[in-house]
Amino acid sequence: MTPDGKPTQRYNDYRDHSRSQIVLGDALRDAYGDIFLIKEHPAAADRSSITGKFKSFCGEWSVGTAAGTPGETFPVHPS
């Protein structure tokens, strides 16, 4: 939502089914780009760094909730 409560252009673009996958991919890269600064192809051993990134964004209170879940479910390559 924009500050005045209207849908963003990205949301409108996402609703176009011919572009939704590209728009979603761009949004994920924008939202989680810092994860790939930790390591381009994260492995299971990098999980604590990934979870730490979410904790730094969401706050310490979110361990096991908002920060813990994405940190634990972010795709990693087997070590």
C-alpha positions in Angstrom: 0.0 0.0 0.0 1.1 3.5 -0.7 1.1 6.0 2.2 -2.3 7.2 1.1 -3.7 3.7 1.2 -3.8 2.8 -2.5 -2.3 -0.4 -4.0 1.2 0.0 -5.3 2.2 -0.3 -8.9 3.9 -3.6 -8.1 0.7 -5.0 -6.7 -1.2 -4.0 -9.9 1.6 -5.5 -12.0 1.4 -8.7 -10.0 -2.3 -9.0 -10.7 -1.5 -9.3 -14.4 -1.2 -13.1 -14.7 1.1 -12.8 -17.7 3.7 -10.9 -15.5 3.0 -12.2 -12.0 5.9 -14.6 -11.8 8.4 -12.0 -12.9 6.9 -9.4 -10.5 7.0 -11.8 -7.6 10.6 -12.8 -8.4 11.6 -9.1 -8.4 9.8 -8.5 -5.1 11.5 -11.5 -3.4 14.9 -10.3 -4.6 14.2 -6.8 -3.3 13.0 -8.2 0.1 15.6 -10.9 0.6 18.6 -9.7 -1.4 20.7 -9.3 1.7 20.4 -13.1 2.3 22.5 -13.6 -0.9 25.1 -11.2 0.4 25.7 -13.7 3.2 26.3 -16.4 0.7 25.2 -16.8 -2.9 24.2 -20.5 -2.5 23.3 -20.9 1.2 23.9 -24.3 2.8 22.5 -25.8 6.0 25.6 -24.6 7.9 24.6 -21.0 7.0 21.2 -21.2 8.7 22.2 -19.3 11.8 23.5 -16.4 9.7 20.2 -16.4 7.7 18.1 -16.5 10.8 20.3 -13.7 12.3 19.5 -11.6 9.3 15.8 -12.0 9.9 16.2 -11.3 13.6 18.1 -8.1 12.9 15.2 -7.0 10.7 12.3 -8.2 12.8 13.7 -7.9 16.3 14.8 -10.3 18.9 11.2 -10.9 20.1 10.4 -12.7 16.8 12.7 -15.7 17.4 10.6 -18.7 16.5 8.0 -16.6 14.8 8.6 -14.0 12.1 12.4 -14.4 12.1 12.7 -18.0 13.0 10.3 -19.4 10.4 11.8 -17.8 7.3 15.3 -18.4 8.6 14.5 -22.1 9.0 12.6 -22.5 5.7 14.8 -20.4 3.4 16.0 -22.9 0.8 19.6 -24.1 1.4 21.8 -26.5 -0.4 22.8 -29.7 1.5 26.2 -29.2 3.2 
